[in-house]
Amino acid sequence: MNLKELKENFIQSISELYPSEEIQSFFNLFTEKHLGMSRIEIALHSGKEVSVESLKIVEDAIQRLQQFEPIQYILGETEFFGLPFMVDSNVLIPRPETEELVNWIILENKEKRGERRDSFFANEKSKVILDIGTGSGCIAISLAHSLPNDRILAIDISEEALYIAKKNAIANNVSVNFQLMDILKFNQAPWSLVVKDLKFDTIVSNPPYIRAQEKSQIEPNVIKHEPAIALFVEDNDPLLFYRKIAQFSQKYLKPEGTLFFEINEYLSEDLAFMLSQEGFIDIEIRKDMFGKDRMVKCKKDEKIR
């Protein structure tokens, strides 16, 4: 089979499942990774024969795409904040809206320190940041890359996710302290052993926030393949993780520290009310590029604590 025939077979095999533009993108991604050929090179050398090994890889990819497995899992990689990330079914696929949250945190931190980056002031300007529910490590690693003087701690309840996150940190040449932790049990050991008297300048989390009643709105590739533990919450307590993290933050944020969340667009008002009840002020909700309430920033009200 030559390249032209390979492309025709690829398109025909999934033509009824995906838009044509998306199929073309899939094919270009596969051929670039597995054949080392760009879209233009494929067109120029359409008569080139494809090896048996490459055919098997593409056939496997087609079968997985027919099951609506995300292209990022099939390739085993994606990009986030301009950095490469390994991904598999143990971690969520990083989303563009999460990049907006990361950018907000970076701008906030740089503004606070006045953009002074010389080594003489490195220790003075160093901040301590905690990422709760790190998954692939995309938030923590992107922050470590953009804020190299800061100390980054990241936690997750999944050993498999932390394995991926650690590999991503190595691949991106950054230092992040990853720990296996359950934020719902922050008052129990081993929190006392890891955190001790540590206080954070910034706490950030993209916790599970999709209610069971919203599953019908979710694409099948997400429902079938991405880890449910990182996506869904019970309808009767959709703010469970936000509330626990807010309570944790009251204890472990520095007086002028800031708490950031990625949020469910339908629960922004409820979340803002809950945060005010938990003793937070300066609550700012921002919309993402799609005009949806997607992130929030707030601070502790030290006057009542």
Buried (B, 14 or more C-beta within 10 A) or exposed (E): BEBBEBBEBBBEBBEEEBEEEEBBBBBBBBBBBBBEBEEEBBEEEEEBEBEEEBBEBBBEBBEBBEEBBBBBBBBEBBEBBEBEBBBBBBBBBBBEBBBBBBEBBBEEBBEBBEEEEEEEEEEEBBBBBBBBBBBBBBBBBBBBBBBEBBBBBBBBBBEEBBBBBBBBBEBBEBEBBBBEBEBEEBEEEEBEEBBEEEEBBBBBBBBBBBBEEBEEEBEEBBBEBBBEBBBBBEEEEBBBBBBBBBBBBBEBBBEEBBBBBBBBBBBBEBBBEBBEEBBBEEBEBBBBEEEBBBBBBBBBBEEEE
